[in-house]
Amino acid sequence: MIVVTGATGSIGRALVGRLSGHDVRAVVRRPVADLGGQQALADFDEPGTIGRLLSPGDRLFLNSSLWPGFVDAHRAVIDLAARAGVAQVVAVSVRGAVPGAKLGGGMHGEVDAHLRKSGLPYAILQPTGFMQNLPHEVRDGRFYGSYGPEAVNYIDTRDIAEVAAALLTGPVAASGDHVLTGPESLSHDRIAAEISAATGRAVRYVNLSVPEMTAHLERQGVPQPQAGDLAELMAETGDGRWATTTTAVEDLTGRPPRPLSAFLADHKDAFGRTS
Ligand SMILES: NC(=O)c1ccc[n+]([C@@H]2O[C@H](COP(=O)([O-])OP(=O)(O)OC[C@H]3O[C@@H](n4cnc5c(N)ncnc54)[C@H](OP(=O)(O)O)[C@@H]3O)[C@@H](O)[C@H]2O)c1
């Protein structure tokens, strides 16, 4: 059995679709009409509800969005998976995750460290930023950031799902971390130009200093210290440290990751709702 948590999410939905034909249990908090696989109700806030779905030899896809209880809940599910005799955990983390890092990087760093020590065979997926974020960020023909002029890498979550599917359906591979990137790194001005070309509507990237971006996020309801951390993280991301690309997606799936142009061709209508 392949147990998929976060099954309604951006990666999870694509993964459940890719796993059609396999014995899949999609973990959901409430029943979902348009999702494949057999559904099971469970919640990370009560880790035992996920633990009781696990049997010896199962493969577990471990993923959810972040909330303050994320680290404790994910660690607890890892412990329950080890106790149940799960054969492999494929977990979603983030590029650059390390304990003490800002925002999600720190939380994932704690969970990744716990998984590495668990004795379970594992694959930790460390993707760069998601192309699927972009439609939510463009409003009234603009999107804001403090990335500066340098290139930044984004990945299509469908490629993360394809990596996870390959790992969960093949023989259990040696444990390891996989830094997943898209095929190209682009400046945000270039990303705006590609969105404009794909949607037929002018979109402009507005670069702000870290204090300006912090104030912009606060006006949008992001509380401190997250607003300041997010603005700083954007500036750090834009210093080129994560502009490099890896071959991990192609190595693991046999096909290269999707470029931004392919994402935009498939998602241009999503920009229509917010731009
Ligand atoms: N966004 C980025 O650029 C980026 C970059 C690198 C890594 N990541 C990582 O990617 C992960 C998110 O993946 P995603 O985008 O596929 O997720 P997503 O679209 O945000 O969906 C989150 C999923 O988690 C489920 N979930 C949330 N809280 C839960 C709980 N308490 N119990 C059970 N399920 C719960 C949600 O279920 P419901 O439908 O019930 O809410 C949903 O299925 C995060 O760990 C994030 O740090 C994100």
PDBQT file of the ligand as one rigid body, heavy atoms in Angstrom, charges set to zero:
ROOT
HETATM    1  N1  LIG A 301       5.491  26.709  -1.830  1.00  0.00    +0.000 N 
HETATM    2  C1  LIG A 301       6.777  26.576  -2.092  1.00  0.00    +0.000 C 
HETATM    3  O1  LIG A 301       7.362  27.336  -2.883  1.00  0.00    +0.000 OA
HETATM    4  C2  LIG A 301       7.556  25.456  -1.450  1.00  0.00    +0.000 A 
HETATM    5  C3  LIG A 301       8.893  25.263  -1.801  1.00  0.00    +0.000 A 
HETATM    6  C4  LIG A 301       9.599  24.180  -1.271  1.00  0.00    +0.000 A 
HETATM    7  C5  LIG A 301       8.960  23.333  -0.343  1.00  0.00    +0.000 A 
HETATM    8  N2  LIG A 301       7.648  23.578  -0.006  1.00  0.00    +0.000 N 
HETATM    9  C6  LIG A 301       6.991  22.652   0.940  1.00  0.00    +0.000 C 
HETATM   10  O2  LIG A 301       5.956  21.947   0.266  1.00  0.00    +0.000 OA
HETATM   11  C7  LIG A 301       5.000  21.533   1.242  1.00  0.00    +0.000 C 
HETATM   12  C8  LIG A 301       3.617  21.840   0.762  1.00  0.00    +0.000 C 
HETATM   13  O3  LIG A 301       3.327  21.048  -0.376  1.00  0.00    +0.000 OA
HETATM   14  P1  LIG A 301       2.073  21.383  -1.305  1.00  0.00    +0.000 P 
HETATM   15  O4  LIG A 301       2.281  22.733  -1.938  1.00  0.00    +0.000 OA
HETATM   16  O5  LIG A 301       1.807  20.222  -2.150  1.00  0.00    +0.000 OA
HETATM   17  O6  LIG A 301       0.919  21.530  -0.239  1.00  0.00    +0.000 OA
HETATM   18  P2  LIG A 301      -0.362  22.440  -0.313  1.00  0.00    +0.000 P 
HETATM   19  O7  LIG A 301      -0.860  22.556  -1.720  1.00  0.00    +0.000 OA
HETATM   20  O8  LIG A 301      -0.118  23.671   0.495  1.00  0.00    +0.000 OA
HETATM   21  O9  LIG A 301      -1.406  21.516   0.479  1.00  0.00    +0.000 OA
HETATM   22  C9  LIG A 301      -1.174  21.169   1.822  1.00  0.00    +0.000 C 
HETATM   23  C10 LIG A 301      -1.691  19.774   2.067  1.00  0.00    +0.000 C 
HETATM   24  O10 LIG A 301      -1.438  19.462   3.431  1.00  0.00    +0.000 OA
HETATM   25  C11 LIG A 301      -2.664  19.044   4.019  1.00  0.00    +0.000 C 
HETATM   26  N3  LIG A 301      -2.660  19.369   5.442  1.00  0.00    +0.000 N 
HETATM   27  C12 LIG A 301      -2.370  20.553   6.007  1.00  0.00    +0.000 A 
HETATM   28  N4  LIG A 301      -2.464  20.455   7.349  1.00  0.00    +0.000 NA
HETATM   29  C13 LIG A 301      -2.842  19.170   7.609  1.00  0.00    +0.000 A 
HETATM   30  C14 LIG A 301      -3.123  18.444   8.797  1.00  0.00    +0.000 A 
HETATM   31  N5  LIG A 301      -3.061  19.016  10.009  1.00  0.00    +0.000 N 
HETATM   32  N6  LIG A 301      -3.476  17.132   8.691  1.00  0.00    +0.000 NA
HETATM   33  C15 LIG A 301      -3.573  16.528   7.467  1.00  0.00    +0.000 A 
HETATM   34  N7  LIG A 301      -3.317  17.165   6.317  1.00  0.00    +0.000 NA
HETATM   35  C16 LIG A 301      -2.962  18.472   6.393  1.00  0.00    +0.000 A 
HETATM   36  C17 LIG A 301      -3.729  19.822   3.272  1.00  0.00    +0.000 C 
HETATM   37  O11 LIG A 301      -4.984  19.227   3.481  1.00  0.00    +0.000 OA
HETATM   38  P3  LIG A 301      -6.368  20.091   3.433  1.00  0.00    +0.000 P 
HETATM   39  O12 LIG A 301      -6.833  20.059   1.993  1.00  0.00    +0.000 OA
HETATM   40  O13 LIG A 301      -7.264  19.351   4.332  1.00  0.00    +0.000 OA
HETATM   41  O14 LIG A 301      -6.044  21.485   3.889  1.00  0.00    +0.000 OA
HETATM   42  C18 LIG A 301      -3.208  19.662   1.850  1.00  0.00    +0.000 C 
HETATM   43  O15 LIG A 301      -3.497  18.375   1.350  1.00  0.00    +0.000 OA
HETATM   44  C19 LIG A 301       5.344  22.245   2.545  1.00  0.00    +0.000 C 
HETATM   45  O16 LIG A 301       6.017  21.365   3.392  1.00  0.00    +0.000 OA
HETATM   46  C20 LIG A 301       6.299  23.348   2.082  1.00  0.00    +0.000 C 
HETATM   47  O17 LIG A 301       7.199  23.759   3.080  1.00  0.00    +0.000 OA
HETATM   48  C21 LIG A 301       6.940  24.597  -0.532  1.00  0.00    +0.000 A 
ENDROOT
TORSDOF 0
